[in-house]
């Protein structure tokens, strides 16, 4: 398992973090395989349903058996107990919608990457105080790229990951990366319901690959 510094470096190199939840562990596995086939090697599974822990356990086994090099993180972690449980299930990194000191401590004790969610300069400062180096800014569609441009210089030691309303389109991505974000997260804008409903995992794989190439054409890896 990579340490938090290696994980952060990898996420910042990939620059695109897909995130999703699906009630079915089988469908979750198909989605993960499609993203992997599209070239993605880091994915956030979200803790947004009653089967999240069961499904994550299944995905962890799938990654270990069939998807070498894949980093599998867990998102929507709001308590230390949840963090502890998913760390026990083999999470490679932890993403949160908010800042919770007990979660920060739990993740730090496990020597994993903690990515807290923020929406204001005060919250960004709190995240930095609690040891974050990569901070999620959410919801992007409310805050807009202008927010990042305005606050980024206040926090030179932090990298920003924006989620919420990020689109796999050149104009949208250029605006976000131009504002100074280091990476973007995409959920339903990338992993569309139509792919799942039509059993079109090849289509999802193509879309994932196209999105990854688009992101890395706007900001090449290493920048």
N, C-alpha and C positions, 0 to 999 in steps of 0.2 A: 504494500500500500504506500503510495507517495506521501511525503510529508506536506504540510500546509503551504510551504514555499513553492514546492514543485507543482502542487495542484493549482495554486494561483497563477504561476507562470504559464501553465498549460492552458488555463481558461483564457488568459490574456493573449495567448498565441492563437487559439482557435477563434476567439472574438465573437462567436455565436453560440449561445447556450439554449438549446431547446428545452422546454419544460412542459410536462403533461401529467395528467392523471386519467386513469380509465378503470372502471369497476372490475373489468375482466382481466385476470392475470394473463390469459392467453392473448387477448388483444394487446395488452400492454407489452408483451413480449414481441409481438409482430411489429408494433410501432418502434420499439427499440432496435430491432433488427434492421428495419427500413432506414432509420436514422444512421445506423452504423454503415450500411451499404452505401449511403449517400456521402460518407466520408467523415461524419461527426464522431468524435471520440470522447466527448463529455456531455452528459445529459443530466438534467434535474427531474426527478420524479417527485410529484407534489403530494403532500400529506393532506389531501382534501376529500377523502372519502373513507367509509368504514373499513374498506378492504386494503387500505394503503400499506399497512405493515405486512400483511400476508403477501400482497403483490410485490412489494419491494424485496422481500425475502426470495421470491421466485425469480425476480429479475437479477438479483445478485448471483444466484446460481447459474442463470443463463449467461451472464457476463463472464463468470469464471470458466464456464465450460466452452463457450462458443465465440465470445467477442473479445479477443485479446487486445489490451491497450485501452479499453473503454473505462472512463471514470464515471461512476454512478453516484450522484449526489441525491440528497433528499431536501425538499423545500417545504415551506409552510410549517416550519417548526416554531412553536410558540411557548414551549415549556421545557425545563431541564429533563423531566421524565421522558418526554417524547424524544429529545435529543439523545438521551442515554439508550433508549430502546433501539433507535435506528442506527446509532453507532454500533450497537451490539449486532445488528443485522448486516453490518459491513459497509455503511455509507462512507464514501470517499470525501465528501464535503457536506456542509450544512448551510442551507439558505433559509433566512427568516424574514417574515414580513415586518417585524419590529425589532426593537433592541431590548434584550432581557439579560441582565447581568448573570443570572444563574445559568442561562443557556451558554453565554460567552465562556463562563468558567468551565462548564462541562465539556464543551468542544475543545477548549484550550488544554484541558487535562488529557484529552485523547490525541492531542497534537494534530488535529485536523483543521482545515480551513473553515472559518466562520464568516459568512456573508450576511450581515444584518440589513434589514430594510429601513430606508429613511425617506423623508419627504421635505424636511426643513434643514436649514443650516445648523440649528441647535441639535437635531437628531444626528446629523453627519458628524458633528463635533463629539457627541456622546459615543458614537460608534468608534471613532478614532481613539477616544479615551479608554474604551474597553478592549482595545487591541486590534481592531479591524484594519486591514490594509486594502481590502476590496469591499466596496460598499454598494449595495443595491439601492437604486433610486426608483421609486414607484409611487404612483402610476405615471408612466411617461407621457401618456396622452393628456394628462391634466397639467403636468409640470412644463412640458415642452422643452426643446433644445435650449431655448434662451435661459432657462433656469440653470442648466449645467454651465453654460458660458459665464453666468454671473457668479457662481459659487466656486468653480473649480480652482481658481487662483488662491482662494482662502485655505485650501487643503492640498498643498503640493505633495504631501506624502501618501495621498490616497488615490486609488483607481476607482472608476465608477462603472457600474453595470446597470444599464437602464432596462426596465421591463414594463410591459403594459402599453399596448397600442403600437408597438414597433412592428413595422411592415417589411416584408421581404421585397422591397422596391428601392430602386437606386436613389430617388429623390429623398425618401424618408431616411434611408440609412446614411446618405451623405450629410444630411442635416444633423443627425445624431453624432456621427463621428467627427463632423466639423465642429461640434460644440465642445468636444473634449472627452466624450465617454471612451472607455477602453474596450468595452464589450457590450453586446446587446443580448437580451433574452427574448425568445419568441415562443408563444404558446399556440393558441388557436389560429393565429395569423399564418403559421407555418403548418401545424398539424391539424389540418382542416377536417371537420366532421365528414365531409363528402368522401375523403379517402377511406375512412373507416366504414362508413355506410355502404360504400361500393366495393369494399374489400380490395381497394386499389393501393396496395402497399408498395408496388413498383412505382406508382405515381408519386407517392410520398417520398420515396427514396430519391427520385429525380428532383422533386421540389427542394428537398433538403440539400442535395448536392449543389443545385443552382443557387440557393440562398447562401451557402457557405462560400462558394466561389465569388458571388457578388460582394459579400462582406469583405473578403480578403483582397478583392480587386480595388476596393475603396481605401482600405487600410491594410497593406500587406503585412503578413506575419513578421514580428520583430520590430514593428513600429508602434 
